[in-house]
């Protein structure tokens, strides 16, 4: 982008729209390949529901299923019986909001020297950070889907998980077939995978990965973090693809060890003891073993309903405080979105505010499969193109 389009430190008021365009350009550079993987789709009901500026925060919407009628014999003699209609499922969908705030002081620029502008650098990094934020929310939602046992979601988690020691060349195909059955072979299969760099490296060493390129804001061609494995895009991200599991044992300590964390057991849940008491030490547990497992996700066409156009009063803003630290400029960016897994219902059992946090999205108590309008059926899990491979080795 031309330097004259946006300046963050020249004594002039900065155009908030220019700041917004700058952030959007960088974010979209990295996101385009992800969006083009077709894992997102729009939904007219969702768009219409949340379009109003006074908008809805949460809504229950209909989702059309399949026609379940059977063929009847037409022979000129047998009476035809009344047919069935199309299944209609109801699901809850929520909007959510996120904001980024970054600040730099005048003094930092003054001592950095010519041609260095920390605020310009800040805007670039904020644009890149949005991509990470959206990816984290996506994985939080997937984790919530898998941790739910409500309204048929437990069956989804079981059938859409493949546990292996080590991911092999055929593991993703096996996971997809297990989860989707014949839907894996009729155009509704997986198009994107998200994996740890160790797994990606093993595939790369076998010459199974090819990294895609993009052109940055300076016109330079660079490798993206998206590779391709056969006909599937691969997003490599170490922060969202590992899971630590813990096993516990009754402590053998007779005196308190200040370097240890003690736990009590409530059913199958281990609860940290904030203030251990030596009188109760015989009832305490400690961590026996920590195991790291690798989570590789596969996502198919149209798995998530996405609406990026929810109204925000001031999406991009620059605020200058001339007194703080001798002069400080803060850049603010706000957005509201809908990101919802098709076939699931967000039921808001454990949500404290109008905008769910990533932790609340990851809480299985807030999710269940969409229910039929009469409450007797759940949305068919084979139509949800999301799978997970859990491996103990990279």
LINSUL-V734763 format. One record per pair of residues at least 12 apart in sequence whose ideal C-beta (glycine too) atoms are under 6 Angstrom apart, sorted by the first residue. I is the first residue (numbers start at 1). J is the second residue. Records with the same first field share a line. If there is no record, write none. Layout:
BEGIN
I = J  J
END
This chain:
BEGIN
1 = 217
5 = 18
6 = 18  22
8 = 119  120
9 = 109  117  119
14 = 318
16 = 316  317
19 = 316
20 = 316
22 = 123
23 = 126  127  333
26 = 124  127  128
27 = 127  130  131
29 = 214
30 = 131
31 = 131
33 = 212  224  226
37 = 191  192  233
38 = 191  301
39 = 192  299  303  304
40 = 304  306
41 = 302
43 = 305
45 = 61
46 = 305  307  338
47 = 307
50 = 95  310
53 = 311
57 = 95  354
58 = 94
59 = 93
60 = 90  92
61 = 93
62 = 88
63 = 89  91  370
64 = 86
65 = 87  89
67 = 86
68 = 84
69 = 83  84
87 = 372
88 = 373
89 = 370  372  379
90 = 371  373
91 = 345  370
92 = 345  346  347
93 = 340
94 = 346
95 = 310  336  338
96 = 355  356
97 = 336  355
98 = 133  335
99 = 334
100 = 126  333
101 = 332
102 = 122  126  331
103 = 328  330
104 = 118  119  122  329
105 = 325  328
106 = 327
107 = 326
119 = 329
136 = 358
137 = 358
139 = 240
140 = 358  361  362
141 = 361
143 = 362
144 = 361  362  363  364  367
145 = 341  344  367
147 = 364
148 = 364  367  368
150 = 368
151 = 368  369  378
152 = 369  378
153 = 368  369
155 = 381
156 = 381
159 = 179  381
160 = 179  387
161 = 388
162 = 175  178  389
163 = 390
164 = 391
165 = 392  393
166 = 391  393
167 = 199  391
171 = 389
172 = 298
175 = 387  389
176 = 189  190  387
179 = 387
180 = 382
181 = 382
183 = 382
188 = 385
189 = 300
190 = 232  298  300
191 = 232  300  301
192 = 233  299
193 = 232  234  298
194 = 235  297
195 = 241  296
196 = 238  241  294
197 = 236  238
198 = 394
199 = 294  394
200 = 236
208 = 229
209 = 227  229
210 = 228
211 = 223  227
212 = 224  226
241 = 295
242 = 292
243 = 293  295
244 = 290  292
245 = 291
246 = 287  290
247 = 288  289
248 = 270  285  288
249 = 288
250 = 285
251 = 284  286
253 = 281
256 = 276  278
260 = 286
262 = 276  284
263 = 285
265 = 285
270 = 285
293 = 390  392
294 = 391  394
296 = 389
297 = 388
298 = 387
299 = 386
300 = 385
303 = 385  386
304 = 339  341
305 = 340  342
306 = 339
307 = 338
308 = 337
310 = 336
312 = 334  336
315 = 334
316 = 333
317 = 332
318 = 331
343 = 370  379  383  384
344 = 367
345 = 368  370
346 = 366
347 = 366  368
349 = 365  366
350 = 363  365  366
END
